[in-house]
Amino acid sequence: MSERGAEFFGKWITDNVMRGSAGADIISVAELTTKLFADAKAAGISEDEIEEEIGSAYEAIQAAINGRQISEPIDRRAEVHPF
């Protein structure tokens, strides 16, 4: 397992999402995920190194944008609509 991947992700989220580096523009989660993996590759860290520690990078970025803690599990039942 790669703690290095998780550490990179945590710093990247802080710099790119939490501190507002994403700016006022609406940036899709897919674009942020692509940027994460490009930045990680430039730092010599693979996508697998990140995702083996945090799970889906896409879902973790989405959770960060929505204000949840990265370590807080995503409850998929809350996303199911009864109709």
Phi, psi and omega in degrees: 000154186243103173292332179302320179295317179294319178296317178299314181299314180301315178294319181296316179299315179301314183288325189256340182240306187290326181271005176079018178297341178291343176076186182280344179293149176278116179245130182287155178300323179297319178294319178295322178296318177299317179295318177305309184292326176293316179295320179296316179300318178297333179268003179080025181243130183276161175302319181298321179299323180286310187286338178288341179263321187253352187084211182295120177297321179303310181292324179292321177293316178300318179296319179296319179295321181281359175087008177275158174290142179301322183281350181283125181296148178272123180270101182295335180297330181289341182269352182274127179265134186287356183253000000 
